[in-house]
């Protein structure tokens, strides 16, 4: 009888540990520069293609990228690097000039005239 109780206890401990692993999803937001729907598509796609990102949606007005991520698979630095690689600055990482210049003319958010034209 004691062996059965020990086996059941060990099974419950194993299930408990497995359940805790699955609770690694975290909601967060990152500030990302951009000006239009083309920027939104590019930013969302770069974030979603990052392993561990389960949800990504960038808001044009607030410049906030809302995310749900699996912290066991990714972190904000990886996501910010992927966004910078497609030419968009984040609060923590500035896109390299060649990546920024590869964006269409209407997406040049560093240019004050372009920003004003999108208001």
N, C-alpha and C positions, 0 to 999 in steps of 0.2 A: 504494500500500500504506500509506503514511504517513497519507493522508487517512482510510482505513478505521480505522486504529488510533486516530486522534484522535476520530473520530465515536463509536467504541465507548467510549473513555474518557469523553467528555462524557455519553454515555447512562448510564454507571455512576455518574458524579458526580450526575446528576439523580435517579437512583433512590435513591442514598444520602441525598440531601437530603430526598426525599419520605418515606423511612422514618423519619428523625429527627423529622419533624413529627408523625407518628402516635404517637410515644412521649411524649405529653404527659399521660398519665393518672397521677394521683397519689392515693394512699390517705392519708386523714387522718381525724381525729375532732374533734368539737366537743362541749363540754358544753352540754346544753340542759335547762332545768327543765321538769318535768311529773310527773304522778303515776299515769296510768292508760292503758289501751288506747286510749281516745278521744284522749288526748294523743298517743300513738304514731302513730295514723293521721294526725292533723293535722300533726305534725312531719315524718313521712316524706313526706307529700304535698307540703308546702311545699318541702321540699328537692328532691324529684324533679321538681317543676315549674320548677325553676331551670335555665335553659339551661346545658348543660355538666355537669350532675350525671348520672352514669351509674348510680350505686348509692347508696342511702341506707337505713339501718336504725337506729332509735333503740332503745336498751336501757333499759327501765323501771327496773331496779335500779341500773345504773351511771350513768344519765343521759348516756351517751355516744352521740352520733350518728356512726356510722361511714359514711364517704363514699368514693366513687371519683369523681373529677372530672377533666374536661379543663381543664387550666390555661390553655389558649388561649381558653376561652370563659367561665370564671367564676373566682371567688376566694372566700375565706372570708367577706369582708365582705358580698358580695352574698347569699350563702347565709344568713348570720346576719340580715341585714335582712329577707329573705323569711320566716324563721322568727319574727322579732319581729313582723312584720305580721299573723301569725295568733295572736298573743298569748302567745308563749313567750320567756322570757328565755334568753339565751346568756351565756357567760362575757364576751363582748365587748360585747353590745348588750342593753339592757333594753327589753322590749316597752312600748309606750305604754299608758297606763291604759285607753283606750277599746278597744284590741285585746285586752288581758288580760280586761277585763270582758265581752267578747263570748263568752268561753269558758263552757261549762256549769258549773254550781255544783260538780260533782265534780272539775273540772279547775283549781280555784283553788289552785294550788301555793304561792302566797305566804301562804296561810292555814294556820297550824300545825294547826288542828283537821282540816282536809281532808287534810293530809299524814299525820297520825296515823291517820285512818280508813282509809287505803290500806295500812297496814302489816300 
